[in-house]
């Protein structure tokens, strides 16, 4: 699944630079996540980096963008041009 940012976002700017896919951007009122680019950090990290750094816990799994682990891996490969290697994921 892709992630999304709730309206509890305080625009602190810490999540945007953490996204390895550049899926996070400043929306009209709050930061937003482009579901077509969000892999939940699959292929890059073992945990979602934006969730780790968010001080208000406003980043959640988006039920409107359900994706399996295989689909997230495929999205990673499409975005990066690299083959998915689970052993290579960083902490």
Backbone as numpy.savetxt, mean C-alpha at the origin, in Angstrom:
# Nx Ny Nz CAx CAy CAz Cx Cy Cz
-5.91 -7.55 -1.07 -6.75 -6.36 -1.07 -5.87 -5.13 -1.07
-6.34 -4.11 -1.67 -5.68 -2.82 -1.58 -6.04 -2.21 -0.23
-5.35 -1.16 0.11 -5.62 -0.44 1.35 -6.32 0.86 1.02
-6.93 1.47 2.03 -7.50 2.81 1.85 -7.29 3.61 3.13
-7.38 4.92 2.99 -7.18 5.83 4.11 -8.53 6.42 4.49
-8.86 6.33 5.76 -10.16 6.84 6.23 -10.10 8.35 6.43
-11.24 8.93 6.70 -11.30 10.38 6.93 -10.72 10.80 8.28
-10.16 9.85 9.00 -9.46 10.16 10.25 -8.04 10.66 9.97
-7.62 10.63 8.71 -6.28 11.08 8.29 -6.05 12.51 8.74
-4.86 12.76 9.31 -4.52 14.10 9.79 -3.52 14.79 8.85
-3.30 14.23 7.66 -2.38 14.82 6.68 -0.99 15.06 7.24
-0.47 14.08 7.94 0.84 14.23 8.57 2.00 13.99 7.61
1.72 13.46 6.43 2.71 13.26 5.38 3.69 12.11 5.61
3.48 11.26 6.59 4.47 10.20 6.83 4.25 8.97 5.97
3.04 8.72 5.50 2.77 7.51 4.73 3.24 7.60 3.29
3.07 8.75 2.67 3.36 8.89 1.24 4.78 8.45 0.86
5.81 8.92 1.53 7.16 8.51 1.12 7.49 7.05 1.43
6.70 6.41 2.28 6.95 5.01 2.63 6.44 4.03 1.59
5.56 4.46 0.71 4.94 3.55 -0.26 5.92 3.23 -1.39
6.30 1.96 -1.53 7.26 1.60 -2.57 6.67 1.64 -3.98
5.36 1.71 -4.09 4.70 1.73 -5.40 4.16 3.11 -5.78
4.42 4.12 -4.97 3.89 5.46 -5.21 2.37 5.46 -5.35
1.72 4.63 -4.55 0.26 4.52 -4.61 -0.42 5.57 -3.74
0.30 6.18 -2.82 -0.30 7.15 -1.90 -0.06 8.56 -2.43
-1.12 9.36 -2.43 -1.02 10.72 -2.93 -1.94 11.64 -2.13
-1.66 12.93 -2.19 -2.48 13.92 -1.50 -3.77 14.12 -2.28
-4.90 13.76 -1.67 -6.20 13.97 -2.28 -6.69 15.38 -1.98
-7.95 15.62 -2.28 -8.52 16.94 -2.06 -8.52 17.32 -0.57
-8.88 16.36 0.29 -8.95 16.65 1.73 -7.94 15.85 2.55
-7.69 14.62 2.16 -6.80 13.73 2.90 -5.93 12.95 1.91
-4.96 12.24 2.43 -4.19 11.36 1.57 -5.08 10.22 1.09
-4.79 9.73 -0.10 -5.57 8.65 -0.70 -4.62 7.60 -1.25
-5.16 6.42 -1.52 -4.38 5.32 -2.07 -4.98 4.89 -3.39
-4.15 4.82 -4.42 -4.56 4.34 -5.74 -4.57 2.82 -5.68
-5.75 2.22 -5.67 -5.89 0.77 -5.53 -5.18 0.01 -6.64
-5.04 0.61 -7.81 -4.38 -0.08 -8.91 -2.88 -0.20 -8.71
-2.33 0.58 -7.78 -0.89 0.53 -7.49 -0.58 -0.12 -6.14
-1.57 -0.26 -5.29 -1.33 -0.79 -3.94 -1.22 -2.31 -3.98
-0.07 -2.81 -3.50 0.15 -4.26 -3.38 0.23 -4.69 -1.92
-0.14 -3.79 -1.02 0.01 -4.03 0.42 1.48 -4.34 0.73
2.37 -3.77 -0.05 3.82 -3.93 0.07 4.31 -5.33 -0.30
3.42 -6.18 -0.83 3.83 -7.51 -1.29 4.93 -7.33 -2.34
6.00 -8.09 -2.18 7.14 -8.00 -3.09 8.21 -7.05 -2.60
7.83 -6.14 -1.71 8.79 -5.17 -1.18 9.10 -5.45 0.29
8.06 -5.59 1.08 8.20 -5.77 2.53 7.23 -6.83 3.02
7.47 -7.33 4.21 6.57 -8.32 4.80 5.35 -7.67 5.42
5.44 -6.38 5.76 4.33 -5.66 6.38 4.09 -4.36 5.63
2.86 -3.91 5.67 2.48 -2.67 5.01 3.14 -1.49 5.71
4.03 -0.82 5.00 4.82 0.25 5.59 3.98 1.46 5.98
2.96 1.78 5.21 2.12 2.94 5.55 1.38 2.70 6.86
0.93 1.47 7.07 0.23 1.15 8.31 1.17 1.26 9.50
2.41 0.82 9.32 3.39 0.87 10.40 3.66 2.30 10.85
3.76 3.24 9.91 4.13 4.61 10.27 2.95 5.51 10.60
1.73 5.11 10.28 0.56 5.96 10.51 0.33 6.18 12.01
0.36 7.44 12.46 0.19 7.71 13.89 -1.25 7.63 14.39
-2.23 7.60 13.47 -3.63 7.57 13.90 -4.37 6.31 13.46
-3.65 5.35 12.91 -4.25 4.07 12.50 -5.47 4.26 11.60
-5.31 5.08 10.56 -6.44 5.35 9.66 -6.30 4.63 8.31
-5.37 3.70 8.20 -5.19 2.96 6.95 -5.69 1.54 7.16
-6.69 1.16 6.37 -7.36 -0.12 6.54 -7.40 -0.89 5.22
-7.72 -2.17 5.32 -7.93 -2.99 4.13 -9.22 -2.54 3.46
-9.17 -2.36 2.15 -10.31 -1.87 1.38 -11.17 -3.04 0.93
-12.35 -3.22 1.51 -13.20 -4.35 1.14 -13.71 -4.25 -0.30
-13.62 -3.08 -0.91 -14.07 -2.91 -2.29 -13.02 -3.34 -3.31
-11.82 -3.67 -2.85 -10.74 -4.08 -3.74 -10.11 -5.37 -3.23
-10.89 -6.43 -3.24 -10.44 -7.73 -2.76 -9.47 -8.37 -3.76
-8.28 -8.74 -3.26 -7.28 -9.39 -4.10 -6.60 -10.49 -3.30
-6.30 -11.59 -3.96 -5.59 -12.69 -3.31 -4.09 -12.37 -3.27
-3.36 -13.17 -2.53 -1.91 -13.02 -2.46 -1.31 -13.16 -3.86
-1.81 -14.10 -4.64 -1.32 -14.31 -6.02 -1.58 -13.07 -6.88
-2.76 -12.47 -6.73 -3.07 -11.26 -7.49 -2.17 -10.10 -7.09
-1.88 -9.97 -5.79 -0.98 -8.92 -5.31 0.42 -9.14 -5.85
0.86 -10.40 -5.90 2.18 -10.72 -6.45 2.23 -10.35 -7.94
1.17 -10.67 -8.66 1.10 -10.32 -10.08 1.11 -8.82 -10.30
0.42 -8.10 -9.43 0.40 -6.64 -9.53 1.81 -6.08 -9.28
2.51 -6.64 -8.27 3.89 -6.24 -7.99 4.75 -6.44 -9.24
4.63 -7.60 -9.87 5.43 -7.90 -11.06 5.11 -6.94 -12.20
3.83 -6.63 -12.37 3.43 -5.69 -13.42 3.92 -4.28 -13.18
3.92 -3.85 -11.92 4.35 -2.49 -11.58 5.87 -2.33 -11.63
6.59 -3.38 -11.24 8.04 -3.25 -11.11 8.83 -3.89 -12.24
8.20 -4.80 -12.96 8.93 -5.53 -14.00 9.86 -6.58 -13.42
9.74 -6.84 -12.14 10.58 -7.84 -11.47 9.74 -9.06 -11.12
10.38 -10.20 -11.06 9.71 -11.43 -10.64 9.53 -11.42 -9.14
8.39 -11.93 -8.68 8.12 -12.01 -7.26 8.97 -13.11 -6.64
9.61 -12.80 -5.52 10.42 -13.77 -4.78 10.12 -13.55 -3.30
9.30 -14.41 -2.71 8.89 -14.24 -1.31 10.08 -14.22 -0.37
11.14 -14.95 -0.70 12.32 -14.97 0.16 13.06 -13.64 0.17
12.85 -12.82 -0.86 13.56 -11.56 -0.97 12.85 -10.41 -0.24
11.62 -10.64 0.21 10.90 -9.56 0.91 11.64 -9.17 2.17
11.78 -7.86 2.34 12.44 -7.32 3.52 11.48 -7.27 4.70
12.03 -7.08 5.87 11.22 -7.04 7.10 10.28 -5.89 7.13
